[in-house]
Protein backbone atom coordinates (compact mmCIF):
# COMPACT_ATOMS: atom_id res chain seq x y z
CA UNK A 1 0.00 0.00 0.00
CA UNK A 2 2.79 2.36 0.92
CA UNK A 3 4.61 1.69 -2.35
CA UNK A 4 1.46 2.40 -4.35
CA UNK A 5 1.06 5.79 -2.67
CA UNK A 6 4.71 6.64 -3.32
CA UNK A 7 4.39 5.66 -6.97
CA UNK A 8 1.26 7.78 -7.42
CA UNK A 9 3.07 10.75 -5.87
CA UNK A 10 6.02 10.30 -8.23
CA UNK A 11 3.69 9.98 -11.23
CA UNK A 12 2.03 13.24 -10.18
CA UNK A 13 5.38 15.03 -10.29
CA UNK A 14 6.01 14.05 -13.93
CA UNK A 15 4.99 16.49 -16.67
CA UNK A 16 1.86 15.66 -18.65
CA UNK A 17 3.73 15.72 -21.97
CA UNK A 18 4.80 12.28 -23.20
CA UNK A 19 8.59 11.87 -23.50
CA UNK A 20 10.21 12.10 -26.93
CA UNK A 21 12.62 9.24 -27.57
CA UNK A 22 16.13 10.36 -28.62
CA UNK A 23 16.43 7.48 -31.10
CA UNK A 24 13.90 6.11 -33.51
CA UNK A 25 13.49 2.99 -35.59
CA UNK A 26 13.94 3.37 -39.32
CA UNK A 27 10.28 2.56 -39.84
CA UNK A 28 9.33 5.35 -37.41
CA UNK A 29 11.69 7.84 -39.03
CA UNK A 30 9.91 7.48 -42.36
CA UNK A 31 6.50 8.28 -40.86
CA UNK A 32 7.48 11.17 -38.59
CA UNK A 33 8.04 14.75 -39.75
CA UNK A 34 11.53 16.19 -39.97
CA UNK A 35 11.11 18.49 -36.95
CA UNK A 36 13.63 16.68 -34.68
CA UNK A 37 16.23 16.78 -37.45
CA UNK A 38 15.70 20.51 -37.99
CA UNK A 39 16.00 21.11 -34.25
CA UNK A 40 19.27 19.16 -34.18
CA UNK A 41 20.66 21.33 -36.99
CA UNK A 42 20.29 24.43 -34.82
CA UNK A 43 23.08 25.49 -32.50
CA UNK A 44 23.41 24.22 -28.95
CA UNK A 45 21.81 27.36 -27.55
CA UNK A 46 18.79 27.13 -29.87
CA UNK A 47 19.90 29.80 -32.32
CA UNK A 48 20.44 28.72 -35.89
CA UNK A 49 23.56 29.97 -37.60
CA UNK A 50 24.00 30.94 -41.23
CA UNK A 51 26.24 27.94 -41.80
CA UNK A 52 23.58 25.60 -40.40
CA UNK A 53 20.92 26.99 -42.77
CA UNK A 54 23.12 26.32 -45.79
CA UNK A 55 23.81 22.79 -44.63
CA UNK A 56 20.13 21.99 -44.08
CA UNK A 57 19.09 23.48 -47.41
CA UNK A 58 20.74 20.58 -49.28
CA UNK A 59 19.14 17.36 -48.15
CA UNK A 60 20.89 14.10 -49.04
CA UNK A 61 18.93 11.76 -51.27
CA UNK A 62 18.51 8.25 -49.93
CA UNK A 63 19.63 5.78 -52.58
CA UNK A 64 18.64 2.16 -52.63
CA UNK A 65 21.62 -0.02 -53.61
CA UNK A 66 19.31 -2.40 -55.44
CA UNK A 67 18.32 0.43 -57.80
CA UNK A 68 21.96 0.90 -58.81
CA UNK A 69 22.60 -2.78 -59.58
CA UNK A 70 21.77 -4.28 -62.95
CA UNK A 71 19.13 -7.04 -62.89
CA UNK A 72 20.49 -10.55 -63.37
CA UNK A 73 18.49 -13.65 -64.27
CA UNK A 74 19.76 -16.11 -61.65
CA UNK A 75 17.49 -18.96 -62.76
CA UNK A 76 19.24 -19.07 -66.14
CA UNK A 77 22.60 -19.54 -64.40
CA UNK A 78 21.44 -22.56 -62.36
CA UNK A 79 22.18 -26.05 -63.68
CA UNK A 80 19.26 -27.87 -65.29
CA UNK A 81 19.09 -30.52 -62.58
CA UNK A 82 19.33 -28.04 -59.66
CA UNK A 83 15.75 -28.44 -58.46
CA UNK A 84 15.86 -32.21 -58.90
CA UNK A 85 18.92 -32.40 -56.64
CA UNK A 86 17.24 -30.22 -54.00
CA UNK A 87 14.46 -32.75 -53.47
CA UNK A 88 16.72 -35.80 -53.35
CA UNK A 89 16.72 -38.02 -50.32
CA UNK A 90 20.40 -37.68 -49.47
CA UNK A 91 21.57 -34.57 -47.69
CA UNK A 92 24.93 -34.61 -49.47
CA UNK A 93 23.22 -34.23 -52.85
CA UNK A 94 21.25 -31.26 -51.57
CA UNK A 95 24.39 -29.58 -50.21
CA UNK A 96 26.24 -30.02 -53.47
CA UNK A 97 23.37 -28.48 -55.43
CA UNK A 98 23.34 -25.45 -53.15
CA UNK A 99 27.12 -25.10 -53.40
CA UNK A 100 26.80 -24.81 -57.19
CA UNK A 101 24.85 -21.59 -56.64
CA UNK A 102 27.70 -20.04 -54.66
CA UNK A 103 30.34 -21.19 -57.14
CA UNK A 104 28.47 -19.97 -60.22
PATIDO-636816 format. One record per residue (C-alpha): residue number from 1; residue in three letters; x, y, z. Coordinates in steps of 0.5 Angstrom, whole numbers. Example, Ala and Ser with C-alpha at 12.3 -4.5 7.8 and 13.67 -1.06 7.14 Angstrom:
+-----+-----+-------+-------+-------+
!   i !  aa !     x !     y !     z !
+-----+-----+-------+-------+-------+
!   1 ! ALA !    25 !    -9 !    16 !
!   2 ! SER !    27 !    -2 !    14 !
+-----+-----+-------+-------+-------+
***
This chain:
+-----+-----+-------+-------+-------+
!   i !  aa !     x !     y !     z !
+-----+-----+-------+-------+-------+
!   1 ! UNK !     0 !     0 !     0 !
!   2 ! UNK !     6 !     5 !     2 !
!   3 ! UNK !     9 !     3 !    -5 !
!   4 ! UNK !     3 !     5 !    -9 !
!   5 ! UNK !     2 !    12 !    -5 !
!   6 ! UNK !     9 !    13 !    -7 !
!   7 ! UNK !     9 !    11 !   -14 !
!   8 ! UNK !     3 !    16 !   -15 !
!   9 ! UNK !     6 !    22 !   -12 !
!  10 ! UNK !    12 !    21 !   -16 !
!  11 ! UNK !     7 !    20 !   -22 !
!  12 ! UNK !     4 !    26 !   -20 !
!  13 ! UNK !    11 !    30 !   -21 !
!  14 ! UNK !    12 !    28 !   -28 !
!  15 ! UNK !    10 !    33 !   -33 !
!  16 ! UNK !     4 !    31 !   -37 !
!  17 ! UNK !     7 !    31 !   -44 !
!  18 ! UNK !    10 !    25 !   -46 !
!  19 ! UNK !    17 !    24 !   -47 !
!  20 ! UNK !    20 !    24 !   -54 !
!  21 ! UNK !    25 !    18 !   -55 !
!  22 ! UNK !    32 !    21 !   -57 !
!  23 ! UNK !    33 !    15 !   -62 !
!  24 ! UNK !    28 !    12 !   -67 !
!  25 ! UNK !    27 !     6 !   -71 !
!  26 ! UNK !    28 !     7 !   -79 !
!  27 ! UNK !    21 !     5 !   -80 !
!  28 ! UNK !    19 !    11 !   -75 !
!  29 ! UNK !    23 !    16 !   -78 !
!  30 ! UNK !    20 !    15 !   -85 !
!  31 ! UNK !    13 !    17 !   -82 !
!  32 ! UNK !    15 !    22 !   -77 !
!  33 ! UNK !    16 !    30 !   -79 !
!  34 ! UNK !    23 !    32 !   -80 !
!  35 ! UNK !    22 !    37 !   -74 !
!  36 ! UNK !    27 !    33 !   -69 !
!  37 ! UNK !    32 !    34 !   -75 !
!  38 ! UNK !    31 !    41 !   -76 !
!  39 ! UNK !    32 !    42 !   -68 !
!  40 ! UNK !    39 !    38 !   -68 !
!  41 ! UNK !    41 !    43 !   -74 !
!  42 ! UNK !    41 !    49 !   -70 !
!  43 ! UNK !    46 !    51 !   -65 !
!  44 ! UNK !    47 !    48 !   -58 !
!  45 ! UNK !    44 !    55 !   -55 !
!  46 ! UNK !    38 !    54 !   -60 !
!  47 ! UNK !    40 !    60 !   -65 !
!  48 ! UNK !    41 !    57 !   -72 !
!  49 ! UNK !    47 !    60 !   -75 !
!  50 ! UNK !    48 !    62 !   -82 !
!  51 ! UNK !    52 !    56 !   -84 !
!  52 ! UNK !    47 !    51 !   -81 !
!  53 ! UNK !    42 !    54 !   -86 !
!  54 ! UNK !    46 !    53 !   -92 !
!  55 ! UNK !    48 !    46 !   -89 !
!  56 ! UNK !    40 !    44 !   -88 !
!  57 ! UNK !    38 !    47 !   -95 !
!  58 ! UNK !    41 !    41 !   -99 !
!  59 ! UNK !    38 !    35 !   -96 !
!  60 ! UNK !    42 !    28 !   -98 !
!  61 ! UNK !    38 !    24 !  -103 !
!  62 ! UNK !    37 !    16 !  -100 !
!  63 ! UNK !    39 !    12 !  -105 !
!  64 ! UNK !    37 !     4 !  -105 !
!  65 ! UNK !    43 !     0 !  -107 !
!  66 ! UNK !    39 !    -5 !  -111 !
!  67 ! UNK !    37 !     1 !  -116 !
!  68 ! UNK !    44 !     2 !  -118 !
!  69 ! UNK !    45 !    -6 !  -119 !
!  70 ! UNK !    44 !    -9 !  -126 !
!  71 ! UNK !    38 !   -14 !  -126 !
!  72 ! UNK !    41 !   -21 !  -127 !
!  73 ! UNK !    37 !   -27 !  -129 !
!  74 ! UNK !    40 !   -32 !  -123 !
!  75 ! UNK !    35 !   -38 !  -126 !
!  76 ! UNK !    38 !   -38 !  -132 !
!  77 ! UNK !    45 !   -39 !  -129 !
!  78 ! UNK !    43 !   -45 !  -125 !
!  79 ! UNK !    44 !   -52 !  -127 !
!  80 ! UNK !    39 !   -56 !  -131 !
!  81 ! UNK !    38 !   -61 !  -125 !
!  82 ! UNK !    39 !   -56 !  -119 !
!  83 ! UNK !    31 !   -57 !  -117 !
!  84 ! UNK !    32 !   -64 !  -118 !
!  85 ! UNK !    38 !   -65 !  -113 !
!  86 ! UNK !    34 !   -60 !  -108 !
!  87 ! UNK !    29 !   -66 !  -107 !
!  88 ! UNK !    33 !   -72 !  -107 !
!  89 ! UNK !    33 !   -76 !  -101 !
!  90 ! UNK !    41 !   -75 !   -99 !
!  91 ! UNK !    43 !   -69 !   -95 !
!  92 ! UNK !    50 !   -69 !   -99 !
!  93 ! UNK !    46 !   -68 !  -106 !
!  94 ! UNK !    43 !   -63 !  -103 !
!  95 ! UNK !    49 !   -59 !  -100 !
!  96 ! UNK !    52 !   -60 !  -107 !
!  97 ! UNK !    47 !   -57 !  -111 !
!  98 ! UNK !    47 !   -51 !  -106 !
!  99 ! UNK !    54 !   -50 !  -107 !
! 100 ! UNK !    54 !   -50 !  -114 !
! 101 ! UNK !    50 !   -43 !  -113 !
! 102 ! UNK !    55 !   -40 !  -109 !
! 103 ! UNK !    61 !   -42 !  -114 !
! 104 ! UNK !    57 !   -40 !  -120 !
+-----+-----+-------+-------+-------+
***
